[in-house]
Amino acid sequence: MSDREQRHGSAGNGQRGRRRPAQVKSGSNRSGANRSGANRSGGNKTGGAKGRNAQPGARDVALDVLIAVAVDDAYANLLLPHRLREANLSREDAGLATELTYGTLRSSGYYDAIVELVAKRPIAEVDALARTALQLGAHQLLATRVASHAAVNETVNAVRRRGGVGPSGFVNANLRRISEADAGTWQARVAESIPDELARLAVLESHPLWIARALREALSLEHREDELTAALAANNASPQIQLAALPGKTAREAVLAAHPSLLTDDPASPVAMKLAGGDPSDLEEVREGVVRVQDAGSQLVALALTRAEPLKAGERVLDLCAGPGGKSALLAAEVLAAGGDFSANEVVPARAKLVRQALAVLGDEQSLPVTELDGREYGKGREQFDRILVDAPCTGLGALRRRPEARWRKQPSDVAELSALQEELLAAAVNAVVPGGLVAYVTCSPHPAETVGIVRRAYRHGGLEVVDAPAICRQLAPELELSGIAVGDGHALQLWPHRHGTDAMFLALLRKTDKKEPE
C-alpha cells in the first residue's frame, strides 16, 4: 500500500502526516489565538513573518491561517476573521484571502498527492511550511484564475517573508513543476497513481478513505452508492448562507419582501431563506434576533418534532443537547406559540450561555429555563416530557463543507466513543418522555454507526414505534425529494448536501408506547 493510500486508508485515523518545520514553534492553543503580541503582519508563534514591516497581502494572510490550522490545530473560521481585521485588506484582497484559505483547505489532500508526484517523496517528509505553501500555490495554479507567474512568485515571496529562505527554494521549484501541466492533466496523473477505486476517489475528492467508505455505506442504505462522487464533491463546495425566520416573531414572507435583492426562499424548510451574498448581520432582522443564520436541514429536523402532530397547550418540550441554541430557538418559538412549556439542557457551560442568548429574544430564563446537566441524568427521573429533541454530539461528518479541516482531525475511534454516548442519550430521552410522547433523534453525521445503528438498537429494546420521518418532512418541504431508510417499523430520514442543499442531517422520530415488548 502506498504512503498516499495509507494516509487515506486502512491505518484509518485520517490524520495526514505532519512535521513541524524549524521555523514553527509548538504550544499554540486550539483557537489559534495569538498570545505572543503578534504584529499586523499576522506573525505569531507559529512562525509568522520575521521583521516584515510591509502591509501583508492576501497570500500572507492565507498562509498564516493555513499554517496555524496545520500545525496548531487552529480553526480557520475563528482565526481568519481575526487575521483579516489585523491585515486591514481591501474588500477584494480579503475576498481573495478567504477563497485561498478555504479552497486550499477543502482540497489539501488532493494537493498533497500532486506534491508527492512532483517532489518524489512522501508528503510526511515535507515540512509544514513548505507543504502548506505548496498546497496554497497548487490551489492558485489549478483551481483559480490567478496567473501562473503570480501564483508561483507571490507564494514563494510569502514563504520568504515568514523567514523561510530554505523552504522557499523547494516551494519555488515544485510549484514551477506543477505549473507545467493543467488541472485535467494533474487529475489524470493522480488517478493513474492509485490503483484502488475507492482510495483513488477519496484522494481526488480530498477525503480520508475511512470517511469516503462511511459515506458510501450511508448512501447504500438508500441504494444510492452511485452518488458517492457527488456527495464527496459537495463537501468541497462553499455552502450558501441560509437563514431561519423565527415563527411567531416574524414571517418569512415579510422578510423576503423587505429584502428582495438579497433573499430568496429556500424549499428545504418552511421558515428558510437563502442569502445571495454579503454579511447577514447587515440585515436588521438578524441584528434583532428574529432571523437567524442556520442550516435549512437543521431547521427541518427541528420543526419535524413540533409539526409531526399539532402541539397542544401545556405540552412540555425539552431540547436535551441544546448547544449552541439554534434548534432550541425554533422549538421554543413554536412551543410558546401553542401555549406549551419549553426547556433546554446543555452540559457545557460556554455552550449553555449561547443557548440562553439564542432564547433571549423569546423570553427570560424563568420562562425558558436552561439547565447544565449531563443529558443522561434526565433518564433517571420520572416521565415528564411530551416531546424531546436529542441533537446528539457526533462526528460532524455532515458539515464538512463548513469546516473543511475537520475531516483530517476526525478519527474512526471517535465514532465508537460518540456512538456509545449517543445510545445512552437516546435511552435517557426515551425514559424521560411520557407514553405516547415523541423523541426526535438527530445527528449532523450520516455515519451509519451514529444514525441507523443507534436507532435500531433502541428499537430492539422495545417500547418504541418508528414514526415516518420522511413523510412528515415531505409535508414541510414538498419540493425536496425525500426518500427513507427502513428502521424498525418505519423510516428515518437522511439529508445530503448534494441532493438537498443542506448539511447531512439525520432524523429518526420515535414514539414511546405503553409497554416494552422486545423483538
N, C-alpha and C positions, 0 to 999 in steps of 0.2 A: 504493500500500500504506500503511495507517495506521501510526502510531507503535506502536500496540499489536501489530499483526501483525509489524512489524519486530522488536519485542522478542522475539517467539516464533518468528521465522521466518528468511527467506531469508538475511539478513545472517549469521544462523546461529550466532553464537558463544554464544547462550544467556545472555549477561550482560545483566541489566537495567540501564538507565542509572542512575547514581548521582551525586549532587552532594553534596559534603561541606558541612554547614551551618557557619556561623561558629562555633558552639559546639563543633564537633567538631575535635579535633586529630588529625593523622595520625601515623603512625610506630609503631603498635602491632605487636606480634608476632602471628603467626598464631594462637597458642593463646588470645589474648585475655587472657593473664595480666596482672595489674596490677603494673607495675613502678614506679609512682609513689606508693606509700603510700596507697592508697585507704582511705577511712574505711568504717564499717559501712554507710553508705547505699548502697554499691555504686558510688560515684563513682570514675571512673578517667579516664585520659587520652582516652577517647572522649567526654568531656563529661558526666560524672556530675553529680549534683545539687550545686549550689553552696550552701554554707552550710546544708545541710539537716541538722538535728540530730534530727529525729523518726525514729522507727523506720520503716524502709522497708516498704512493703506489697507485695502480690503483683504489682501492676501496675508498681511501681518496679523490681522485680527483672526482670520480663519485658521491660520497655522497655530496661533496661540491657543485658541479654543480646542483645536483638534489634538494638540499635544497634551493639554490638560485632561481631555477625555481619555486618551490612550494611556497616559502614564499615571494620572492621579485619580482615575475613575470619576472625574467631574461629569456633570450633566450639561449637555450643550444648551438645552432650553433654559437653564438657570444662568449659565456663565455667559453665553453670547450677548444677551441684552446688556449685561454689565460692561462687557468689553466694548460694545458699540457706543455706549454712553461715554466711556473713557476716551475712546478714539475720536469722538466728535466727527464722524464721517458724514459726507454729504448723503442725501437720501439715496442717490444712485449707487454710491460705493457701499452704503450699508446694505442695500439690497443684494449687491454682488457678494459681499462677505457672508450674508445669510445663505445665499444659494450655494456658495462654495463650501460652506461648513456642512450644511445638511446633505447636499448632493454627494460630497465625499464620504460622509458617514454612511449613507444608505448603500453605497456601492464599494465600501472599503475592502470587503473580502474579495470581490472580483478584481479590484485594482491590485491587491496583493498577489493574485495569481499571475497577472501580467508582469509585475515586478520580478517574480520568481523566474519567469521566462527570459526577461532581458538581462537580469543580473546574474543568472545562472547560479543561484544559491537559494537555500530555503529561506523563507521570509523571516523565520525566527532568528536568523543570523544577521539581519539588517537592524541597526539600532533604531530607536524610536523616532528620533528627529528625522533621519533620512527616510525611514519608512513612511512617516506621516506626510512629509513633503512630497514624496513620490506619489502617494495616493492623491494628494491635492493637485499636483501637476497633471497626473493622468486624468483626473476628472475634467480639468480645463481642456485638455487636448482631445478627449474622446466624447465628452458629453455637453460641451458648451460651444458658443461661437467665438470664444476668445482666440485671437490669432496665435498660431503655434509659437512664434518667436516671443510673444508677450507671456504666454503661459510658462515657457521654459525660463526665460530670463528673470521675470518678476518672482517666480517661485524660488529660484536659486538665490536671488538677492534677499528674499525674506529669510532664507536659511542663514545667509551670511550675517544679516542684521541680528540674528539670535546668537551670534558668536560661533556659528557652525561652519568655520572655514574648511575644516577637514571634510565633513559630510557634504559640503556644497559641491565639491568636485564629483563625488559619486552621484549625487542627485542630478547634476547637470548632464553627465554622460548618459545616464539611464533615461532621463526624460527625452533627450535627443533621439535615443533609440526608439522610444515609444512613439515619438512624433513622425517617424518614418513610415508608419502604416496607419490606415484609417480605422475607425471603430469596428466596422464589419470584419476587417481582416483580423483584428485582435480577438474579437469574439470567436472567430473560427479557430484561431490558434489555441486559445484556451480550451475550447471544446475538444479539439483533437488530442489535447494532452491528458484528458481524463477519461478513461475507458468506461467507468461505471455510469450508467444513465442518470440515476438519482444524484450521485455525487457531482456529476457534471452540471446538472440543473441547479443544485444548491450553490455551486461556485458562480455560475453565470448570473444568478439572481442574488448573490451575496447573502446567503443564509448558512448557518451551521447545518450540517447534514441531519442532526437529530431533530431540529425544528422542521426541516423540509419533510422528514419522514412522518412527524406527528401531524402536520397539516394534510399530508396525503391520506393518512388514516382517518382524520376527521372528515375529509371530503368523501371518503369511501362510504361513510355512514349514510350518505345521500346518493351514492352511486355517481359521484361527480369527480372521480380521480383525474379525469382528463382536464380538469380546471386547475390543476396544481400550478402550472406555469403562470396563469393569470393571478392566482392567489398570492404567489410569491412576488410577482411584479407589482401588485397593488401595495405591498408593504414598502416598496421603493418609490412610491409616488407621494407627492406632498398633499396632505388632506386639505380639503376646503373647510373653512371655519363654519361651524354650524351653531345655531342659537336656539334657545328654547324660550317661548313666551309663557310665563308662569300663569297657569289657569287661575281665574279669579282676580288677578292683579292687572292683567292686560290681555287683549285679544290679538292673536296672530294677524288677523286681517287688518286691524288698526295699525299695527306696527309696519306691516308691509305697505300699507297705503301712505304712511308717513315717510317712508324711505324707498320709493320705487326704483331709484337708480342703484341702490346698494344691496337691497334684499330681495330674494325670491323665496317662494315656499319650497319646503323640502318634503317630498312624499313619504319619507321614512318615519314620520311621526306627526300626529295631528297638531302639535304645537311647534314644529321645527321650521327653521328658516336657514337659508344659506346666505352668507355674507360674500358679496362679489369681490371685496378687497378692502384693504385699509385696516385700521385699528378698531376692534369692536368697541373699545371704550369711548370712541368718538360719538357713539350713539347715546342719546340722553337716556333711553330706556335701560341700557346696560349700566350706565352710571347709577341709575336709581335702583337697580337690582331686580327690576320686574322682567327683564330679559337677561338670560344667562348664556354664556358660552358653554355648550355641552354637545357632545356627540349625539347624533339623532338616534343611533342604536341604543344608547344609554337611556334616552328619553322613552323609546318604545318599550323596552323591557320593564321600566318602572311603571309606566302607565298601564301595562298589561295586568299588573296586580290590582290596581284600583278600578280598572274598567272591565275586568273579567266578568263581573256582575255588578249591578248598581250598589254603590256604597249606601249605607243606612246611617241615620243619626245614631250616635252613641257607639259606633264601631271603634274598636281600638286597633291601631295600626302601628307597627314597630319596624324601623329600619335597623337591623341588628348590627351591621358593619358599615356605619354611615359615612365615614370619611371619604372624600373631603366635603360632601354635603350636597352635591348636585342632584342626585336622585332623591335625597331627603326633601329638598325644596319642592320638587314636583309632587311627591307623595303628600307632603304636608298641605300644599295648596289645595289638592283635590279632597283630602280628608276634612279639612276645615270647612270647605265649601259645602260639604254634605252634613256638617254638624257632628263629625266624629272627633276622636282624640288621637293625636299623633305624638309619638316619642321616638327618639333616636338614641343609638348607642354607638360609641366609638372608643376603643380601648386606648388608643394613642392620644395623649393629651393635646399635642400640637394639631392633630387632625380633628379632634373633638372641638377645638377652638374654631377651626374652619367650618365645621358643621353649624356651630352657633351663629357664625357670621352669615352663612348661607340662609339660615332660617330667620334672621333678624327682621327682614322685610315683611315677614308674615306674622310675627308676634314675638313676645318676650319669652324668656326661658321658663317662666311659670306656666305659660300655656303650651309651650313646645319644649318639654324637658329633654336634656341631652345627658345621658349617663356615660361613665367611662369604665365600664366593666368588661372583663373577658366575656365575650359573647356566649361562651359555653355555660356561663353561670345561669343564664336565662332558662336553660333546660332543667335546672334543679328546683325551680319553683312551681307554682300552680299554672294551670292552663288559663291564660288571661288575655290573649290577643286574638283578634279575629283574622288579621292578615299580618304576615311578616315577610319582609324582604331580606333575603340572605345574599347580599352582594359580596361574595366570599373573597378573601385575599387569594390572589392567584399569580401565575407567572407573568400575566400581562401580554401573552403572545398575540392577543387580538389587537393590540395597539402599537405594533412595531413601527408602523408608518409615522407615528407621532414621536417615538423615542428610538431612533434607528440604532443607537449604540447599545440598546438593551439586549439585542439578540446575541451579542458577544459576551454578555455578562451572565446570562442565564445558564444554568446547568441542568442536566437531566435529573440530578439529585434534588433540585428544587421542587420538581413535580411531585416526587414521593413525599417530601416533607409537607408541602402545601396540601396535597390531597388528603393526608391524614387529618389536618386541621379542618379542611372543608367538610369532610364527613362528620366530624364532631359538631361543627357549627350547624349543619343541616339537621342533625339529630336533635340538637338543643332547640332549634326553631320548631320542629315537629312536636316536641314535648310541650313547648310554651303556647302553641296555638290551640284554640278550642276545637272540639269535634265539629266538623263541617267547615272549619276555617281554611284559609288558603296560605300556602307558603310559596314564594317565588324564589327559586334558586338561580342565581345569576353569576356568571364569571365573564371577565374580559379576556378569555382564553378559549380557543377551540380545541385544546388538547383533550383527547377523549378521556384520559385519566382524571382530568379535572371537571369533566362535564357528564357525559352519559355514565361513566364508571361510578361516579358518586351517586347519581340519582338511581341507577339500577340497584345498587347495594341498599340504599334507603328503602326502595320499593320492596325488596325481598324481605325486609324485616316485617312487613305487613302494616296494616293500618293506614294505607295511603292509596289514593287513586290519582292517576296522572291526567290532569286536565289538558285539553288540546290547545297548547300554546300557539301553534301556527294559525289555527282557526280564529282565535281571539285577535291575534296581531294582524290578520288579513282584514278584519273589520276596522282596525285603527289605521292601517296603511294599505288600502286596497290596491294601490298602484304597484306595490312591490310583489315580486314573485317569491313567495314564501313556501318552501317545502318543509317537511317534518322529518324528525328522527324518531323511530319507534323506540319507546321506553315503556316498559310495563304494559299497561292497558291504554296508553295514549301516545302522544307525540310531543317531543321537545322541539325547540327552535334554535337554529344556528344561523346567525347573520355573518356576512362576509363583506370585506371592503370591495372586492372586485365585482360582486353581484348586487350589493345593496347600497354602496357608498357610505357605509358605516364601519365602525370598528367591529371586530369579530366577536360580538356578544353572544353568549349562550343563555337560554332561558328554559327552565322547566317549571311548570305550575303544578303544585301538588295540593290535593285536598285531603285533610285528615278525616278518616272515617271513625265511627264509634268504637270499633273493635279492631284489635290486631289479629290478622289471620294470615300468618306467614305462608308463603308458597311452599 
